[in-house]
Amino acid sequence: MELMVIVITVCALSDPNRCEEQRIEFSSQASLNRCVMNAQPYLAQWIAEHPKWSIKRYRCEYRHMREKADAGGSPRQA
């Protein structure tokens, strides 16, 4: 199992210019495309728990991709 992350950009309903990034982590054997296609239940749960926020966009990534980027490495070599 690989740790996947749904990265969501959310904005406050009271101030649509106040936006931030949130991360939902879970274990999966799915591809990134499959993660995006199956993200709806996770997004619905997040928005139910945070009713003062609106989801503007989302994407999926593997957790280790973020860790490499944070460490100064590049998740993709050009």
PDB file of N, CA, C and O in Angstrom:
ATOM      1  N   MET A   1       0.840  -1.199   0.000  1.00  0.00           N
ATOM      2  CA  MET A   1       0.000   0.000   0.000  1.00  0.00           C
ATOM      3  C   MET A   1       0.870   1.243   0.000  1.00  0.00           C
ATOM      4  O   MET A   1       1.900   1.301   0.672  1.00  0.00           O
ATOM      5  N   GLU A   2       0.456   2.196  -0.735  1.00  0.00           N
ATOM      6  CA  GLU A   2       1.164   3.466  -0.856  1.00  0.00           C
ATOM      7  C   GLU A   2       0.321   4.551  -0.199  1.00  0.00           C
ATOM      8  O   GLU A   2      -0.907   4.526  -0.287  1.00  0.00           O
ATOM      9  N   LEU A   3       0.974   5.496   0.455  1.00  0.00           N
ATOM     10  CA  LEU A   3       0.240   6.634   1.006  1.00  0.00           C
ATOM     11  C   LEU A   3      -0.050   7.622  -0.108  1.00  0.00           C
ATOM     12  O   LEU A   3       0.856   8.095  -0.794  1.00  0.00           O
ATOM     13  N   MET A   4      -1.327   7.924  -0.277  1.00  0.00           N
ATOM     14  CA  MET A   4      -1.784   8.893  -1.263  1.00  0.00           C
ATOM     15  C   MET A   4      -2.237  10.140  -0.516  1.00  0.00           C
ATOM     16  O   MET A   4      -2.567  10.083   0.669  1.00  0.00           O
ATOM     17  N   VAL A   5      -2.247  11.253  -1.213  1.00  0.00           N
ATOM     18  CA  VAL A   5      -2.700  12.507  -0.627  1.00  0.00           C
ATOM     19  C   VAL A   5      -3.636  13.186  -1.618  1.00  0.00           C
ATOM     20  O   VAL A   5      -3.310  13.338  -2.796  1.00  0.00           O
ATOM     21  N   ILE A   6      -4.802  13.589  -1.125  1.00  0.00           N
ATOM     22  CA  ILE A   6      -5.666  14.471  -1.909  1.00  0.00           C
ATOM     23  C   ILE A   6      -5.355  15.874  -1.418  1.00  0.00           C
ATOM     24  O   ILE A   6      -5.568  16.194  -0.248  1.00  0.00           O
ATOM     25  N   VAL A   7      -4.858  16.696  -2.302  1.00  0.00           N
ATOM     26  CA  VAL A   7      -4.515  18.077  -1.972  1.00  0.00           C
ATOM     27  C   VAL A   7      -5.678  18.938  -2.438  1.00  0.00           C
ATOM     28  O   VAL A   7      -5.979  18.989  -3.631  1.00  0.00           O
ATOM     29  N   ILE A   8      -6.329  19.613  -1.505  1.00  0.00           N
ATOM     30  CA  ILE A   8      -7.483  20.439  -1.860  1.00  0.00           C
ATOM     31  C   ILE A   8      -7.193  21.910  -1.572  1.00  0.00           C
ATOM     32  O   ILE A   8      -6.599  22.261  -0.552  1.00  0.00           O
ATOM     33  N   THR A   9      -7.623  22.744  -2.487  1.00  0.00           N
ATOM     34  CA  THR A   9      -7.559  24.186  -2.277  1.00  0.00           C
ATOM     35  C   THR A   9      -8.943  24.608  -1.818  1.00  0.00           C
ATOM     36  O   THR A   9      -9.931  24.407  -2.524  1.00  0.00           O
ATOM     37  N   VAL A  10      -9.005  25.193  -0.635  1.00  0.00           N
ATOM     38  CA  VAL A  10     -10.277  25.605  -0.055  1.00  0.00           C
ATOM     39  C   VAL A  10     -10.252  27.104   0.212  1.00  0.00           C
ATOM     40  O   VAL A  10      -9.207  27.690   0.496  1.00  0.00           O
ATOM     41  N   CYS A  11     -11.437  27.709   0.112  1.00  0.00           N
ATOM     42  CA  CYS A  11     -11.562  29.141   0.384  1.00  0.00           C
ATOM     43  C   CYS A  11     -12.701  29.347   1.381  1.00  0.00           C
ATOM     44  O   CYS A  11     -13.701  28.630   1.362  1.00  0.00           O
ATOM     45  N   ALA A  12     -12.529  30.328   2.238  1.00  0.00           N
ATOM     46  CA  ALA A  12     -13.539  30.643   3.248  1.00  0.00           C
ATOM     47  C   ALA A  12     -14.783  31.211   2.570  1.00  0.00           C
ATOM     48  O   ALA A  12     -14.678  32.064   1.688  1.00  0.00           O
ATOM     49  N   LEU A  13     -15.949  30.743   2.976  1.00  0.00           N
ATOM     50  CA  LEU A  13     -17.191  31.272   2.408  1.00  0.00           C
ATOM     51  C   LEU A  13     -17.364  32.746   2.758  1.00  0.00           C
ATOM     52  O   LEU A  13     -17.897  33.511   1.954  1.00  0.00           O
ATOM     53  N   SER A  14     -16.922  33.154   3.944  1.00  0.00           N
ATOM     54  CA  SER A  14     -17.069  34.545   4.388  1.00  0.00           C
ATOM     55  C   SER A  14     -16.072  35.480   3.703  1.00  0.00           C
ATOM     56  O   SER A  14     -16.283  36.692   3.674  1.00  0.00           O
ATOM     57  N   ASP A  15     -14.994  34.931   3.156  1.00  0.00           N
ATOM     58  CA  ASP A  15     -13.965  35.725   2.487  1.00  0.00           C
ATOM     59  C   ASP A  15     -13.340  34.881   1.371  1.00  0.00           C
ATOM     60  O   ASP A  15     -12.313  34.239   1.588  1.00  0.00           O
ATOM     61  N   PRO A  16     -13.947  34.876   0.181  1.00  0.00           N
ATOM     62  CA  PRO A  16     -13.477  34.015  -0.903  1.00  0.00           C
ATOM     63  C   PRO A  16     -12.024  34.246  -1.329  1.00  0.00           C
ATOM     64  O   PRO A  16     -11.443  33.417  -2.029  1.00  0.00           O
ATOM     65  N   ASN A  17     -11.445  35.357  -0.912  1.00  0.00           N
ATOM     66  CA  ASN A  17     -10.035  35.611  -1.225  1.00  0.00           C
ATOM     67  C   ASN A  17      -9.090  34.946  -0.229  1.00  0.00           C
ATOM     68  O   ASN A  17      -7.879  34.911  -0.448  1.00  0.00           O
ATOM     69  N   ARG A  18      -9.636  34.422   0.854  1.00  0.00           N
ATOM     70  CA  ARG A  18      -8.828  33.720   1.863  1.00  0.00           C
ATOM     71  C   ARG A  18      -8.860  32.223   1.551  1.00  0.00           C
ATOM     72  O   ARG A  18      -9.816  31.521   1.881  1.00  0.00           O
ATOM     73  N   CYS A  19      -7.811  31.764   0.919  1.00  0.00           N
ATOM     74  CA  CYS A  19      -7.732  30.367   0.501  1.00  0.00           C
ATOM     75  C   CYS A  19      -6.494  29.706   1.097  1.00  0.00           C
ATOM     76  O   CYS A  19      -5.507  30.368   1.418  1.00  0.00           O
ATOM     77  N   GLU A  20      -6.570  28.409   1.235  1.00  0.00           N
ATOM     78  CA  GLU A  20      -5.432  27.651   1.750  1.00  0.00           C
ATOM     79  C   GLU A  20      -5.486  26.241   1.203  1.00  0.00           C
ATOM     80  O   GLU A  20      -6.489  25.812   0.632  1.00  0.00           O
ATOM     81  N   GLU A  21      -4.404  25.540   1.385  1.00  0.00           N
ATOM     82  CA  GLU A  21      -4.298  24.160   0.934  1.00  0.00           C
ATOM     83  C   GLU A  21      -4.462  23.217   2.119  1.00  0.00           C
ATOM     84  O   GLU A  21      -3.862  23.423   3.174  1.00  0.00           O
ATOM     85  N   GLN A  22      -5.269  22.193   1.941  1.00  0.00           N
ATOM     86  CA  GLN A  22      -5.467  21.154   2.952  1.00  0.00           C
ATOM     87  C   GLN A  22      -5.087  19.817   2.318  1.00  0.00           C
ATOM     88  O   GLN A  22      -5.129  19.664   1.097  1.00  0.00           O
ATOM     89  N   ARG A  23      -4.722  18.861   3.152  1.00  0.00           N
ATOM     90  CA  ARG A  23      -4.280  17.557   2.662  1.00  0.00           C
ATOM     91  C   ARG A  23      -5.033  16.443   3.380  1.00  0.00           C
ATOM     92  O   ARG A  23      -5.173  16.462   4.602  1.00  0.00           O
ATOM     93  N   ILE A  24      -5.510  15.484   2.615  1.00  0.00           N
ATOM     94  CA  ILE A  24      -6.174  14.307   3.158  1.00  0.00           C
ATOM     95  C   ILE A  24      -5.312  13.111   2.770  1.00  0.00           C
ATOM     96  O   ILE A  24      -5.139  12.832   1.583  1.00  0.00           O
ATOM     97  N   GLU A  25      -4.771  12.404   3.756  1.00  0.00           N
ATOM     98  CA  GLU A  25      -3.909  11.254   3.487  1.00  0.00           C
ATOM     99  C   GLU A  25      -4.672   9.955   3.703  1.00  0.00           C
ATOM    100  O   GLU A  25      -5.508   9.854   4.601  1.00  0.00           O
ATOM    101  N   PHE A  26      -4.374   8.966   2.873  1.00  0.00           N
ATOM    102  CA  PHE A  26      -4.968   7.647   3.028  1.00  0.00           C
ATOM    103  C   PHE A  26      -4.106   6.631   2.287  1.00  0.00           C
ATOM    104  O   PHE A  26      -3.290   6.997   1.441  1.00  0.00           O
ATOM    105  N   SER A  27      -4.291   5.371   2.605  1.00  0.00           N
ATOM    106  CA  SER A  27      -3.540   4.303   1.948  1.00  0.00           C
ATOM    107  C   SER A  27      -4.330   3.781   0.763  1.00  0.00           C
ATOM    108  O   SER A  27      -5.546   3.606   0.838  1.00  0.00           O
ATOM    109  N   SER A  28      -3.619   3.534  -0.337  1.00  0.00           N
ATOM    110  CA  SER A  28      -4.281   3.050  -1.540  1.00  0.00           C
ATOM    111  C   SER A  28      -3.272   2.393  -2.458  1.00  0.00           C
ATOM    112  O   SER A  28      -2.073   2.658  -2.377  1.00  0.00           O
ATOM    113  N   GLN A  29      -3.767   1.535  -3.331  1.00  0.00           N
ATOM    114  CA  GLN A  29      -2.937   0.954  -4.368  1.00  0.00           C
ATOM    115  C   GLN A  29      -3.332   1.518  -5.726  1.00  0.00           C
ATOM    116  O   GLN A  29      -2.908   1.005  -6.761  1.00  0.00           O
ATOM    117  N   ALA A  30      -4.129   2.554  -5.725  1.00  0.00           N
ATOM    118  CA  ALA A  30      -4.646   3.136  -6.956  1.00  0.00           C
ATOM    119  C   ALA A  30      -3.625   4.065  -7.609  1.00  0.00           C
ATOM    120  O   ALA A  30      -2.675   4.523  -6.974  1.00  0.00           O
ATOM    121  N   SER A  31      -3.847   4.323  -8.881  1.00  0.00           N
ATOM    122  CA  SER A  31      -3.042   5.299  -9.604  1.00  0.00           C
ATOM    123  C   SER A  31      -3.523   6.701  -9.235  1.00  0.00           C
ATOM    124  O   SER A  31      -4.561   6.858  -8.593  1.00  0.00           O
ATOM    125  N   LEU A  32      -2.771   7.707  -9.640  1.00  0.00           N
ATOM    126  CA  LEU A  32      -3.173   9.092  -9.377  1.00  0.00           C
ATOM    127  C   LEU A  32      -4.497   9.401 -10.074  1.00  0.00           C
ATOM    128  O   LEU A  32      -5.353  10.079  -9.505  1.00  0.00           O
ATOM    129  N   ASN A  33      -4.669   8.910 -11.299  1.00  0.00           N
ATOM    130  CA  ASN A  33      -5.934   9.150 -12.009  1.00  0.00           C
ATOM    131  C   ASN A  33      -7.104   8.510 -11.277  1.00  0.00           C
ATOM    132  O   ASN A  33      -8.168   9.119 -11.158  1.00  0.00           O
ATOM    133  N   ARG A  34      -6.924   7.306 -10.792  1.00  0.00           N
ATOM    134  CA  ARG A  34      -7.980   6.619 -10.050  1.00  0.00           C
ATOM    135  C   ARG A  34      -8.270   7.363  -8.752  1.00  0.00           C
ATOM    136  O   ARG A  34      -9.427   7.468  -8.345  1.00  0.00           O
ATOM    137  N   CYS A  35      -7.255   7.869  -8.113  1.00  0.00           N
ATOM    138  CA  CYS A  35      -7.432   8.653  -6.889  1.00  0.00           C
ATOM    139  C   CYS A  35      -8.327   9.855  -7.159  1.00  0.00           C
ATOM    140  O   CYS A  35      -9.256  10.124  -6.397  1.00  0.00           O
ATOM    141  N   VAL A  36      -8.053  10.576  -8.238  1.00  0.00           N
ATOM    142  CA  VAL A  36      -8.862  11.752  -8.586  1.00  0.00           C
ATOM    143  C   VAL A  36     -10.312  11.343  -8.832  1.00  0.00           C
ATOM    144  O   VAL A  36     -11.243  12.027  -8.405  1.00  0.00           O
ATOM    145  N   MET A  37     -10.491  10.217  -9.526  1.00  0.00           N
ATOM    146  CA  MET A  37     -11.849   9.760  -9.833  1.00  0.00           C
ATOM    147  C   MET A  37     -12.594   9.305  -8.584  1.00  0.00           C
ATOM    148  O   MET A  37     -13.819   9.416  -8.524  1.00  0.00           O
ATOM    149  N   ASN A  38     -11.877   8.795  -7.587  1.00  0.00           N
ATOM    150  CA  ASN A  38     -12.504   8.273  -6.371  1.00  0.00           C
ATOM    151  C   ASN A  38     -12.454   9.238  -5.193  1.00  0.00           C
ATOM    152  O   ASN A  38     -12.779   8.845  -4.073  1.00  0.00           O
ATOM    153  N   ALA A  39     -12.063  10.467  -5.410  1.00  0.00           N
ATOM    154  CA  ALA A  39     -11.882  11.426  -4.317  1.00  0.00           C
ATOM    155  C   ALA A  39     -13.181  11.985  -3.751  1.00  0.00           C
ATOM    156  O   ALA A  39     -13.183  12.505  -2.635  1.00  0.00           O
ATOM    157  N   GLN A  40     -14.274  11.894  -4.482  1.00  0.00           N
ATOM    158  CA  GLN A  40     -15.519  12.550  -4.073  1.00  0.00           C
ATOM    159  C   GLN A  40     -15.972  12.233  -2.645  1.00  0.00           C
ATOM    160  O   GLN A  40     -16.340  13.162  -1.926  1.00  0.00           O
ATOM    161  N   PRO A  41     -15.966  10.980  -2.197  1.00  0.00           N
ATOM    162  CA  PRO A  41     -16.402  10.726  -0.809  1.00  0.00           C
ATOM    163  C   PRO A  41     -15.510  11.410   0.234  1.00  0.00           C
ATOM    164  O   PRO A  41     -16.000  11.884   1.259  1.00  0.00           O
ATOM    165  N   TYR A  42     -14.208  11.459  -0.029  1.00  0.00           N
ATOM    166  CA  TYR A  42     -13.289  12.130   0.894  1.00  0.00           C
ATOM    167  C   TYR A  42     -13.562  13.633   0.917  1.00  0.00           C
ATOM    168  O   TYR A  42     -13.540  14.259   1.976  1.00  0.00           O
ATOM    169  N   LEU A  43     -13.819  14.205  -0.262  1.00  0.00           N
ATOM    170  CA  LEU A  43     -14.116  15.634  -0.342  1.00  0.00           C
ATOM    171  C   LEU A  43     -15.443  15.954   0.350  1.00  0.00           C
ATOM    172  O   LEU A  43     -15.559  16.958   1.053  1.00  0.00           O
ATOM    173  N   ALA A  44     -16.433  15.098   0.146  1.00  0.00           N
ATOM    174  CA  ALA A  44     -17.741  15.308   0.786  1.00  0.00           C
ATOM    175  C   ALA A  44     -17.619  15.248   2.305  1.00  0.00           C
ATOM    176  O   ALA A  44     -18.232  16.047   3.014  1.00  0.00           O
ATOM    177  N   GLN A  45     -16.833  14.307   2.799  1.00  0.00           N
ATOM    178  CA  GLN A  45     -16.635  14.209   4.249  1.00  0.00           C
ATOM    179  C   GLN A  45     -15.922  15.450   4.774  1.00  0.00           C
ATOM    180  O   GLN A  45     -16.295  15.983   5.819  1.00  0.00           O
ATOM    181  N   TRP A  46     -14.897  15.913   4.057  1.00  0.00           N
ATOM    182  CA  TRP A  46     -14.151  17.089   4.505  1.00  0.00           C
ATOM    183  C   TRP A  46     -15.066  18.306   4.566  1.00  0.00           C
ATOM    184  O   TRP A  46     -15.049  19.046   5.550  1.00  0.00           O
ATOM    185  N   ILE A  47     -15.868  18.518   3.516  1.00  0.00           N
ATOM    186  CA  ILE A  47     -16.720  19.704   3.468  1.00  0.00           C
ATOM    187  C   ILE A  47     -17.827  19.613   4.528  1.00  0.00           C
ATOM    188  O   ILE A  47     -18.252  20.639   5.059  1.00  0.00           O
ATOM    189  N   ALA A  48     -18.299  18.399   4.842  1.00  0.00           N
ATOM    190  CA  ALA A  48     -19.300  18.239   5.902  1.00  0.00           C
ATOM    191  C   ALA A  48     -18.713  18.610   7.260  1.00  0.00           C
ATOM    192  O   ALA A  48     -19.421  19.120   8.128  1.00  0.00           O
ATOM    193  N   GLU A  49     -17.424  18.356   7.443  1.00  0.00           N
ATOM    194  CA  GLU A  49     -16.749  18.670   8.704  1.00  0.00           C
ATOM    195  C   GLU A  49     -16.271  20.123   8.765  1.00  0.00           C
ATOM    196  O   GLU A  49     -15.916  20.611   9.838  1.00  0.00           O
ATOM    197  N   HIS A  50     -16.260  20.810   7.631  1.00  0.00           N
ATOM    198  CA  HIS A  50     -15.776  22.200   7.556  1.00  0.00           C
ATOM    199  C   HIS A  50     -16.766  23.035   6.733  1.00  0.00           C
ATOM    200  O   HIS A  50     -16.428  23.476   5.634  1.00  0.00           O
ATOM    201  N   PRO A  51     -17.980  23.258   7.245  1.00  0.00           N
ATOM    202  CA  PRO A  51     -19.033  23.915   6.454  1.00  0.00           C
ATOM    203  C   PRO A  51     -18.788  25.387   6.118  1.00  0.00           C
ATOM    204  O   PRO A  51     -19.506  25.957   5.297  1.00  0.00           O
ATOM    205  N   LYS A  52     -17.798  26.000   6.731  1.00  0.00           N
ATOM    206  CA  LYS A  52     -17.522  27.416   6.434  1.00  0.00           C
ATOM    207  C   LYS A  52     -16.512  27.577   5.303  1.00  0.00           C
ATOM    208  O   LYS A  52     -16.051  28.684   5.026  1.00  0.00           O
ATOM    209  N   TRP A  53     -16.170  26.459   4.648  1.00  0.00           N
ATOM    210  CA  TRP A  53     -15.182  26.467   3.575  1.00  0.00           C
ATOM    211  C   TRP A  53     -15.776  25.897   2.295  1.00  0.00           C
ATOM    212  O   TRP A  53     -16.733  25.124   2.330  1.00  0.00           O
ATOM    213  N   SER A  54     -15.206  26.283   1.183  1.00  0.00           N
ATOM    214  CA  SER A  54     -15.622  25.803  -0.128  1.00  0.00           C
ATOM    215  C   SER A  54     -14.403  25.224  -0.846  1.00  0.00           C
ATOM    216  O   SER A  54     -13.327  25.823  -0.821  1.00  0.00           O
ATOM    217  N   ILE A  55     -14.563  24.078  -1.477  1.00  0.00           N
ATOM    218  CA  ILE A  55     -13.463  23.474  -2.228  1.00  0.00           C
ATOM    219  C   ILE A  55     -13.430  24.075  -3.623  1.00  0.00           C
ATOM    220  O   ILE A  55     -14.426  24.043  -4.344  1.00  0.00           O
ATOM    221  N   LYS A  56     -12.286  24.619  -3.998  1.00  0.00           N
ATOM    222  CA  LYS A  56     -12.121  25.239  -5.313  1.00  0.00           C
ATOM    223  C   LYS A  56     -11.503  24.281  -6.333  1.00  0.00           C
ATOM    224  O   LYS A  56     -11.881  24.291  -7.504  1.00  0.00           O
ATOM    225  N   ARG A  57     -10.552  23.455  -5.886  1.00  0.00           N
ATOM    226  CA  ARG A  57      -9.933  22.467  -6.769  1.00  0.00           C
ATOM    227  C   ARG A  57      -9.223  21.422  -5.921  1.00  0.00           C
ATOM    228  O   ARG A  57      -9.007  21.611  -4.724  1.00  0.00           O
ATOM    229  N   TYR A  58      -8.871  20.329  -6.560  1.00  0.00           N
ATOM    230  CA  TYR A  58      -8.150  19.271  -5.862  1.00  0.00           C
ATOM    231  C   TYR A  58      -7.312  18.474  -6.845  1.00  0.00           C
ATOM    232  O   TYR A  58      -7.540  18.490  -8.055  1.00  0.00           O
ATOM    233  N   ARG A  59      -6.342  17.783  -6.288  1.00  0.00           N
ATOM    234  CA  ARG A  59      -5.486  16.907  -7.076  1.00  0.00           C
ATOM    235  C   ARG A  59      -4.982  15.803  -6.157  1.00  0.00           C
ATOM    236  O   ARG A  59      -5.091  15.903  -4.935  1.00  0.00           O
ATOM    237  N   CYS A  60      -4.442  14.777  -6.738  1.00  0.00           N
ATOM    238  CA  CYS A  60      -3.855  13.692  -5.956  1.00  0.00           C
ATOM    239  C   CYS A  60      -2.356  13.637  -6.204  1.00  0.00           C
ATOM    240  O   CYS A  60      -1.869  13.998  -7.275  1.00  0.00           O
ATOM    241  N   GLU A  61      -1.646  13.181  -5.197  1.00  0.00           N
ATOM    242  CA  GLU A  61      -0.210  12.952  -5.341  1.00  0.00           C
ATOM    243  C   GLU A  61       0.186  11.844  -4.375  1.00  0.00           C
ATOM    244  O   GLU A  61      -0.516  11.560  -3.404  1.00  0.00           O
ATOM    245  N   TYR A  62       1.317  11.230  -4.662  1.00  0.00           N
ATOM    246  CA  TYR A  62       1.865  10.247  -3.736  1.00  0.00           C
ATOM    247  C   TYR A  62       2.568  11.002  -2.620  1.00  0.00           C
ATOM    248  O   TYR A  62       3.230  12.009  -2.870  1.00  0.00           O
ATOM    249  N   ARG A  63       2.431  10.529  -1.405  1.00  0.00           N
ATOM    250  CA  ARG A  63       3.026  11.228  -0.260  1.00  0.00           C
ATOM    251  C   ARG A  63       4.530  11.387  -0.423  1.00  0.00           C
ATOM    252  O   ARG A  63       5.078  12.436  -0.085  1.00  0.00           O
ATOM    253  N   HIS A  64       5.200  10.376  -0.930  1.00  0.00           N
ATOM    254  CA  HIS A  64       6.656  10.450  -1.063  1.00  0.00           C
ATOM    255  C   HIS A  64       7.076  11.528  -2.055  1.00  0.00           C
ATOM    256  O   HIS A  64       8.206  12.011  -1.980  1.00  0.00           O
ATOM    257  N   MET A  65       6.197  11.922  -2.987  1.00  0.00           N
ATOM    258  CA  MET A  65       6.524  13.012  -3.919  1.00  0.00           C
ATOM    259  C   MET A  65       6.690  14.316  -3.154  1.00  0.00           C
ATOM    260  O   MET A  65       7.599  15.094  -3.446  1.00  0.00           O
ATOM    261  N   ARG A  66       5.830  14.562  -2.187  1.00  0.00           N
ATOM    262  CA  ARG A  66       5.894  15.783  -1.383  1.00  0.00           C
ATOM    263  C   ARG A  66       7.127  15.768  -0.490  1.00  0.00           C
ATOM    264  O   ARG A  66       7.789  16.791  -0.317  1.00  0.00           O
ATOM    265  N   GLU A  67       7.434  14.597   0.080  1.00  0.00           N
ATOM    266  CA  GLU A  67       8.593  14.491   0.954  1.00  0.00           C
ATOM    267  C   GLU A  67       9.878  14.779   0.187  1.00  0.00           C
ATOM    268  O   GLU A  67      10.779  15.426   0.721  1.00  0.00           O
ATOM    269  N   LYS A  68       9.980  14.309  -1.059  1.00  0.00           N
ATOM    270  CA  LYS A  68      11.158  14.600  -1.879  1.00  0.00           C
ATOM    271  C   LYS A  68      11.258  16.096  -2.163  1.00  0.00           C
ATOM    272  O   LYS A  68      12.339  16.680  -2.082  1.00  0.00           O
ATOM    273  N   ALA A  69      10.121  16.712  -2.495  1.00  0.00           N
ATOM    274  CA  ALA A  69      10.120  18.146  -2.786  1.00  0.00           C
ATOM    275  C   ALA A  69      10.509  18.948  -1.552  1.00  0.00           C
ATOM    276  O   ALA A  69      11.265  19.915  -1.647  1.00  0.00           O
ATOM    277  N   ASP A  70       9.987  18.542  -0.384  1.00  0.00           N
ATOM    278  CA  ASP A  70      10.330  19.238   0.858  1.00  0.00           C
ATOM    279  C   ASP A  70      11.801  19.094   1.211  1.00  0.00           C
ATOM    280  O   ASP A  70      12.376  19.977   1.847  1.00  0.00           O
ATOM    281  N   ALA A  71      12.417  17.984   0.802  1.00  0.00           N
ATOM    282  CA  ALA A  71      13.815  17.722   1.106  1.00  0.00           C
ATOM    283  C   ALA A  71      14.749  18.375   0.084  1.00  0.00           C
ATOM    284  O   ALA A  71      15.970  18.254   0.186  1.00  0.00           O
ATOM    285  N   GLY A  72      14.176  19.057  -0.886  1.00  0.00           N
ATOM    286  CA  GLY A  72      14.993  19.734  -1.888  1.00  0.00           C
ATOM    287  C   GLY A  72      15.221  18.917  -3.141  1.00  0.00           C
ATOM    288  O   GLY A  72      15.907  19.362  -4.062  1.00  0.00           O
ATOM    289  N   GLY A  73      14.648  17.722  -3.181  1.00  0.00           N
ATOM    290  CA  GLY A  73      14.741  16.893  -4.363  1.00  0.00           C
ATOM    291  C   GLY A  73      13.614  17.222  -5.310  1.00  0.00           C
ATOM    292  O   GLY A  73      12.739  18.024  -4.986  1.00  0.00           O
ATOM    293  N   SER A  74      13.628  16.630  -6.441  1.00  0.00           N
ATOM    294  CA  SER A  74      12.586  16.848  -7.421  1.00  0.00           C
ATOM    295  C   SER A  74      11.819  15.551  -7.614  1.00  0.00           C
ATOM    296  O   SER A  74      12.434  14.509  -7.839  1.00  0.00           O
ATOM    297  N   PRO A  75      10.458  15.583  -7.532  1.00  0.00           N
ATOM    298  CA  PRO A  75       9.713  14.354  -7.716  1.00  0.00           C
ATOM    299  C   PRO A  75       9.796  13.830  -9.142  1.00  0.00           C
ATOM    300  O   PRO A  75       9.602  12.637  -9.373  1.00  0.00           O
ATOM    301  N   ARG A  76      10.082  14.706 -10.102  1.00  0.00           N
ATOM    302  CA  ARG A  76      10.223  14.295 -11.492  1.00  0.00           C
ATOM    303  C   ARG A  76      11.528  14.841 -12.032  1.00  0.00           C
ATOM    304  O   ARG A  76      11.857  16.011 -11.831  1.00  0.00           O
ATOM    305  N   GLN A  77      12.235  14.024 -12.687  1.00  0.00           N
ATOM    306  CA  GLN A  77      13.481  14.476 -13.319  1.00  0.00           C
ATOM    307  C   GLN A  77      13.195  14.852 -14.756  1.00  0.00           C
ATOM    308  O   GLN A  77      12.574  14.080 -15.487  1.00  0.00           O
ATOM    309  N   ALA A  78      13.635  16.016 -15.167  1.00  0.00           N
ATOM    310  CA  ALA A  78      13.399  16.482 -16.544  1.00  0.00           C
ATOM    311  C   ALA A  78      14.500  16.013 -17.452  1.00  0.00           C
ATOM    312  O   ALA A  78      14.481  16.303 -18.648  1.00  0.00           O
TER     313      ALA A  78
END
